[in-house]
């Protein structure tokens, strides 16, 4: 391919920004061996810090931030890691990439993981800010943050407000586009993310930390004028990037793919999933983070599903920050309940990264204590001696098939609960309340309850003494035990 002229970002410079001001001062040296990409090709800077990429139709150029460096910040607070391919400020000149040396970057660290803030108005942005962001400000230990698509709800004019919110958390923030981040009226997939590219950066990129590599990927393929209007999958340029980049990643690093549409979603193209599997099977420590469903799921891909890696491939489908689209009854602070259709309260994820590919994932309910991990539902009263047909339900938000969940009554013996795939009765009760209300209880009703992948049930005993009894439920996640409790009452009744 022919090379572009030096007046575009196909040809540029990377330097060590010793004082972190984002501008190359006279004594600041160029950086050799730094990779720069357009999301398809990869160039490496020479001893003068110069790179050159072949000409292509890619809309942006980005620096792959290496470990032990941090990126300079843009005026809006986002990391300054990308340039429009055609240059900036109308003059076509590409600003150099500034990387700030960070010798003390820790091998272990935490990242904030959000999915689907999905704001449709400034009011929704205020919900997001008050419900998710404000309680974290100054109280988290993360060193990186990311939003996995549907940042807004078809309104890119809200991006600046959302960027202001997340960058107030004081960590570099990365974005992955979702189907609601596509420009309405775009005539092709190539044009569908013009607003995203201008304001939030590349739709394919890599970001390196000492023990982790994060790869953001647009996996929404727009099909304007067709039904469906989009499918899940990857473009040929993205496969080319992965084929070039993945073999260069040190084998002891965790490789995290951030996507919007889950690999298990019915709209994700099976052929693309198989191609992606073939690439990730060569990676010793892969992890997939996804959003889109407004539910929460943990999937472990195995040979039965086409995965041939040494260990099952873990995909954590993160619950939505907006929950069920900011719906449901508002609380005393004026924030909607917005519990998702699988019974998961809205919130955000945490990714804990350790050396040698080790990691764990957690979930935090918005404005709740970190040990709020199990929601219970049980009847308030049962007839003494009745057939034990009524049960306690435990929604373990980070639960998955094979996770042991136990219960006991009145400090008795712990007994196993059975995982069931059915709607959470807590949300069914909200559905009934909405149905029976003469007036709307919220701006939008709570979502119709759907089968949950992390719900457990156990029958409650009825031959104990008349009176109140305590039910406890426990499980262990990431080596930590979590418990929740409720009560029910046994009552004598006359036929």
C-alpha positions in Angstrom: 0.0 0.0 0.0 1.2 3.6 -0.6 2.2 5.6 2.4 0.2 8.7 3.3 1.9 12.1 3.4 3.6 13.3 6.5 0.8 15.8 7.0 -1.6 13.1 8.3 -1.5 10.9 11.4 -0.2 8.0 9.5 3.2 9.6 10.1 4.0 10.9 13.6 6.0 10.9 16.8 5.9 9.4 20.3 7.9 10.9 23.1 8.5 10.6 26.9 6.6 13.3 28.6 8.8 13.7 31.7 6.7 16.5 33.3 3.3 15.2 32.2 2.1 18.4 30.6 1.2 16.7 27.3 3.6 18.9 25.3 7.0 18.0 24.0 9.5 20.2 25.8 13.1 20.8 24.5 14.7 18.2 26.8 12.1 15.4 26.4 13.3 12.4 24.4 11.6 10.4 21.7 10.5 6.8 22.5 11.6 3.9 20.4 9.7 0.6 20.2 6.3 2.0 20.9 3.4 0.5 18.8 1.0 2.7 17.0 -2.0 1.4 15.1 -5.0 2.3 13.1 -7.0 -0.7 14.3 -5.8 -2.8 11.4 -2.1 -2.2 10.9 0.6 -1.8 13.6 3.7 0.3 13.3 6.6 0.5 15.7 8.5 3.7 16.5 12.1 3.9 15.4 15.0 5.3 17.5 13.8 8.8 16.7 10.3 8.0 18.0 8.8 8.1 14.5 6.1 5.8 13.2 4.5 5.4 9.8 1.4 3.5 9.0 0.2 2.4 5.5 -2.7 4.3 4.0 -6.1 2.8 4.8 -9.7 3.8 5.3 -9.4 3.6 9.1 -10.8 6.7 10.8 -8.4 7.0 13.8 -4.8 6.3 14.8 -4.0 5.4 18.4 -0.9 4.6 20.5 -0.9 1.3 22.3 -0.2 2.6 25.8 2.7 0.4 27.1 3.0 -0.9 30.6 5.0 1.4 33.0 3.7 4.5 31.2 0.5 6.5 31.5 -1.1 8.5 28.8 -1.3 12.3 29.0 -4.9 13.6 29.5 -7.0 15.4 27.0 -8.8 18.6 28.0 -11.9 16.6 28.7 -10.0 14.2 31.0 -10.0 11.2 28.7 -6.6 9.6 27.9 -4.9 11.3 24.9 -4.3 8.1 23.0 -5.9 8.8 19.6 -5.9 11.1 16.7 -8.3 11.5 13.7 -6.5 10.0 10.8 -6.9 13.1 8.7 -5.1 15.2 11.3 -6.5 17.9 13.7 -7.4 21.6 13.8 -7.9 21.7 10.1 -4.2 21.9 9.3 -3.6 18.1 8.9 -0.7 18.1 11.4 -0.7 15.2 13.8 0.1 16.1 17.4 2.8 13.8 18.9 1.7 11.1 21.4 2.9 11.9 24.9 3.6 9.0 27.3 4.5 9.7 30.9 7.0 7.3 32.5 5.5 5.4 35.4 8.1 3.2 36.9 6.0 2.5 40.0 3.0 1.1 38.1 1.7 -1.9 40.2 1.6 -5.4 39.0 -1.7 -5.9 40.8 -4.5 -3.4 40.3 -8.3 -3.0 40.0 -10.5 -1.7 37.2 -14.0 -0.3 37.3 -16.2 -2.0 34.7 -19.5 -0.5 33.7 -21.9 -1.5 31.0 -24.9 0.4 29.5 -25.1 3.7 31.2 -27.7 4.2 28.4 -28.8 7.8 29.2 -31.5 9.2 27.0 -31.6 12.7 28.6 -29.7 15.0 31.0 -32.0 13.7 33.7 -30.8 10.1 33.0 -27.2 11.4 33.2 -28.0 12.9 36.7 -29.3 9.4 37.7 -26.1 7.9 36.6 -24.0 10.5 38.3 -25.8 10.3 41.6 -26.5 6.6 41.7 -23.2 5.2 40.3 -20.5 7.8 40.1 -20.9 10.0 43.2 -20.7 7.1 45.7 -17.4 6.0 44.1 -15.8 9.4 44.0 -12.8 9.4 46.4 -13.8 5.9 47.7 -12.5 3.4 45.2 -9.1 1.8 44.7 -9.3 1.4 40.9 -6.6 2.6 38.5 -8.6 2.2 35.3 -12.2 2.4 34.2 -14.2 1.3 31.2 -17.7 1.4 29.8 -18.8 -1.5 27.6 -21.1 0.2 25.2 -24.5 1.9 25.1 -22.9 4.8 26.8 -25.9 6.8 25.7 -29.2 6.0 24.3 -29.0 7.2 20.6 -28.0 10.7 21.7 -24.3 11.5 21.2 -24.9 15.1 22.4 -24.8 13.6 25.9 -21.3 12.2 25.6 -19.6 15.3 27.2 -21.8 15.0 30.3 -21.0 11.3 30.6 -17.3 11.9 30.1 -17.3 14.6 32.8 -19.0 12.1 35.2 -16.6 9.2 34.7 -13.4 11.2 34.5 -14.3 12.8 37.9 -13.3 9.4 39.3 -9.7 10.2 38.6 -8.7 7.3 36.5 -8.1 6.8 32.8 -11.4 5.9 31.2 -11.9 3.8 28.1 -15.0 3.3 26.0 -16.4 0.5 23.8 -19.2 1.4 21.4 -22.6 -0.3 21.6 -25.6 -0.5 19.3 -27.1 2.7 20.9 -23.9 4.5 20.2 -24.4 4.3 16.4 -25.4 7.5 14.6 -29.1 7.5 13.6 -29.3 8.0 9.9 -25.9 6.5 9.1 -25.9 4.9 5.6 -23.2 2.3 6.3 -21.4 0.4 9.1 -18.3 2.5 8.3 -20.2 5.7 9.0 -22.2 4.5 12.0 -19.7 5.5 14.7 -18.7 9.0 13.4 -19.8 10.7 16.6 -18.2 8.1 18.8 -14.9 8.4 16.9 -14.9 12.2 17.2 -15.7 12.3 20.9 -14.6 9.0 22.5 -11.9 7.6 20.2 -11.2 4.5 18.3 -13.6 1.6 18.1 -10.6 -0.9 18.2 -7.6 -0.4 20.4 -5.3 -1.9 23.0 -4.1 -0.6 26.4 -1.3 -2.3 28.3 -0.7 -2.6 32.0 2.1 -4.6 33.7 -0.2 -7.7 34.3 -3.0 -7.1 31.8 -3.8 -6.1 28.2 -7.2 -4.6 27.6 -8.5 -4.8 24.0 -11.6 -2.7 23.2 -13.6 -4.0 20.2 -16.6 -2.7 18.4 -18.6 -5.9 17.9 -21.8 -4.2 16.5 -22.1 -4.5 12.8 -24.6 -2.0 11.5 -27.0 -3.0 8.8 -28.8 0.3 7.9 -32.2 -0.3 6.2 -32.2 -4.0 7.0 -33.8 -6.2 9.7 -32.2 -6.6 12.1 -30.6 -3.2 12.0 -27.3 -4.7 13.4 -25.7 -8.0 14.2 -22.9 -9.0 16.5 -19.5 -9.8 15.0 -16.1 -8.4 14.0 -14.9 -6.8 10.8 -12.0 -8.1 8.7 -9.8 -5.2 9.8 -10.4 -6.1 13.4 -9.4 -9.7 12.8 -6.3 -8.4 11.1 -5.4 -6.3 14.2 -5.9 -9.2 16.5 -3.8 -11.5 14.3 -1.0 -9.0 14.4 -1.2 -8.0 18.0 -2.1 -11.0 20.1 1.2 -12.9 19.3 3.2 -10.0 20.7 1.5 -10.0 24.1 3.7 -11.6 26.8 2.3 -15.0 27.8 2.0 -14.2 31.5 -0.4 -11.3 30.9 -4.2 -11.5 31.3 -5.8 -10.6 27.9 -9.1 -8.9 28.4 -11.5 -8.4 25.5 -14.1 -5.7 26.1 -17.1 -5.9 23.8 -20.7 -4.9 23.9 -22.8 -7.7 22.4 -22.0 -11.0 24.3 -20.6 -13.9 22.4 -23.6 -15.9 23.5 -26.2 -13.5 22.1 -28.3 -14.9 19.3 -27.4 -12.0 17.0 -23.6 -12.7 17.3 -22.4 -14.4 14.0 -21.4 -18.0 14.8 -18.6 -17.9 12.2 -17.0 -14.8 13.8 -17.2 -16.4 17.2 -15.4 -19.4 15.9 -12.7 -17.2 14.3 -12.3 -15.3 17.6 -12.1 -18.5 19.6 -9.3 -19.8 17.3 -7.3 -16.7 18.1 -8.0 -16.7 21.8 -7.2 -20.4 22.2 -3.5 -19.5 21.7 -3.7 -17.0 24.6 -2.9 -18.6 28.0 -5.0 -16.2 30.0 -8.0 -14.8 28.2 -11.1 -13.1 29.6 -14.1 -11.6 27.9 -16.2 -8.7 29.3 -19.5 -7.8 27.7 -22.7 -5.8 28.2 -25.9 -5.3 26.2 -28.3 -7.7 27.9 -29.3 -5.6 30.9 -29.0 -8.9 32.9 -26.0 -10.4 34.5 -24.4 -13.7 33.4 -21.2 -15.6 33.9 -20.6 -18.0 31.0 -17.7 -20.5 30.8 -17.3 -21.6 27.2 -16.3 -25.2 26.8 -15.5 -27.8 24.1 -19.2 -28.6 23.8 -19.7 -25.0 22.6 -16.8 -24.9 20.2 -14.1 -23.6 22.6 -10.9 -25.7 22.4 -8.6 -23.8 24.8 -6.8 -25.5 27.7 -9.4 -24.1 30.2 -12.9 -22.9 29.7 -13.2 -19.3 28.4 -14.7 -17.0 31.0 -17.2 -14.4 29.7 -18.5 -12.0 32.4 -21.6 -10.3 31.0 -21.8 -7.3 33.3 -25.0 -6.0 34.7 -26.1 -2.6 33.4 -25.3 0.7 35.2 -28.7 1.9 34.1 -30.3 -1.4 35.2 -33.6 -1.6 33.4 -33.3 1.6 31.5 -33.8 3.8 34.6 -37.3 2.4 35.2 -39.4 1.6 38.2 -40.5 3.4 41.4 -38.3 6.2 42.6 -36.8 6.2 46.1 -36.4 9.1 48.6 -33.5 10.5 46.5 -35.7 10.5 43.4 -33.7 7.7 41.7 -35.6 4.9 40.0 -35.3 1.3 41.4 -34.4 0.0 37.9 -33.9 -3.6 38.9 -33.1 -5.7 35.8 -35.4 -8.3 34.4 -33.3 -11.2 36.0 -33.6 -9.6 39.4 -30.2 -8.0 39.5 -30.1 -4.5 40.9 -28.2 -2.0 38.8 -24.6 -1.4 39.5 -21.1 -2.0 38.1 -18.3 -4.6 38.0 -14.8 -4.8 39.4 -11.9 -6.5 37.7 -9.1 -7.5 40.1 -5.9 -8.2 38.2 -2.8 -10.0 39.7 0.4 -11.3 38.1 0.7 -14.4 36.0 -2.8 -14.1 34.5 -4.6 -14.3 37.8 -7.8 -12.3 38.2 -11.2 -12.2 39.8 -14.5 -10.3 39.0 -17.0 -8.8 41.4 -20.3 -6.9 41.3 -21.3 -3.9 43.3 -24.9 -2.9 43.7 -25.4 0.9 43.2 -25.3 2.8 46.6 -25.2 -0.5 48.6 -22.7 -2.1 50.9 -20.1 -4.3 49.1 -21.5 -7.4 50.9 -24.9 -7.0 49.3 -24.6 -10.0 47.0 -27.7 -12.1 47.7 -31.4 -11.0 47.5 -33.9 -13.3 49.2 -37.6 -13.8 48.7 -39.8 -15.9 50.9 -43.5 -16.0 52.0 -44.3 -14.1 55.2 -46.5 -16.7 56.6 -47.3 -20.5 56.0 -49.8 -22.8 57.6 -48.2 -24.9 60.3 -48.0 -28.5 59.1 -48.8 -27.7 55.4 -47.2 -29.6 52.6 -43.8 -27.9 52.0 -44.6 -26.6 48.6 -43.4 -23.0 49.2 -39.8 -22.0 49.1 -37.2 -19.4 49.7 -35.5 -18.0 46.6 -31.9 -16.6 46.6 -30.8 -14.4 43.7 -27.0 -14.6 43.9 -26.0 -11.7 41.6 -22.6 -13.2 40.7 -23.9 -16.8 40.7 -23.4 -19.3 37.9 -24.1 -22.9 37.1 -22.1 -25.1 39.6 -21.8 -22.6 42.4 -22.8 -24.1 45.8 -25.5 -22.2 47.6 -26.8 -23.4 50.9 -29.6 -22.5 53.4 -30.5 -23.3 57.0 -33.4 -22.5 59.3 -33.0 -21.4 62.9 -29.3 -22.3 63.1 -30.0 -25.8 61.9 -27.9 -27.9 59.5 -26.8 -26.2 56.2 -28.5 -27.8 53.2 -28.0 -27.3 49.5 -30.3 -25.2 47.4 -31.3 -26.0 43.9 -30.5 -23.7 41.0 -33.6 -22.9 39.0 -34.0 -21.0 35.8 -37.2 -19.0 36.4 -38.2 -15.4 37.1 -37.2 -13.9 40.4 -40.4 -13.7 42.6 -39.2 -10.3 43.9 -39.6 -8.8 40.5 -42.8 -10.7 39.7 -44.3 -8.9 42.8 -43.3 -5.6 41.3 -44.9 -6.6 38.0 -48.2 -7.4 39.9 -48.1 -4.2 41.8 -47.6 -2.3 38.5 -50.6 -4.2 37.0 -52.9 -3.4 39.9 -52.0 0.2 40.3 -54.5 2.7 39.0 -51.8 5.2 38.2 -48.2 4.8 37.0 -45.9 4.1 40.0 -42.9 5.4 38.1 -42.0 7.1 34.8 -41.7 3.6 33.3 -42.8 0.3 34.8 -40.3 -2.2 36.1 -39.3 -4.7 33.4 -41.3 -7.9 33.0 -39.5 -10.6 35.0 -37.5 -13.1 32.9 -35.8 -16.3 33.9 -32.6 -15.7 35.8 -29.3 -17.6 35.4 -28.4 -17.1 39.0 -31.5 -18.0 41.1 -31.6 -20.8 43.7 -34.6 -22.3 45.6 -35.2 -24.4 48.7 -38.5 -25.6 50.2 -39.3 -24.2 53.6 -40.1 -26.6 56.5 -43.6 -26.3 57.9 -43.5 -28.7 60.9 -41.4 -26.6 63.1 -42.9 -24.8 66.1 -45.6 -22.2 65.5 -44.1 -18.7 65.3 -41.3 -16.9 63.5 -38.3 -18.7 62.0 -35.1 -17.3 60.5 -33.7 -18.4 57.2 -30.1 -17.9 56.3 -28.5 -18.4 52.9 -24.8 -18.5 52.2 -22.3 -18.9 49.3 -18.7 -18.3 48.6 -17.4 -16.0 45.9 -13.7 -15.4 45.2 -12.9 -17.0 48.5 -15.2 -14.8 50.6 -18.4 -16.0 52.2 -21.5 -14.0 51.8 -24.8 -14.4 53.7 -28.3 -13.0 53.7 -31.2 -13.8 55.9 -35.0 -13.4 56.1 -37.8 -14.7 58.3 -41.2 -16.4 57.9 -43.9 -17.3 60.3 -45.8 -20.6 60.9 -49.4 -20.2 61.9 -52.1 -22.6 63.0 -55.2 -22.5 60.8 -58.7 -23.9 61.1 -60.2 -25.8 58.2 
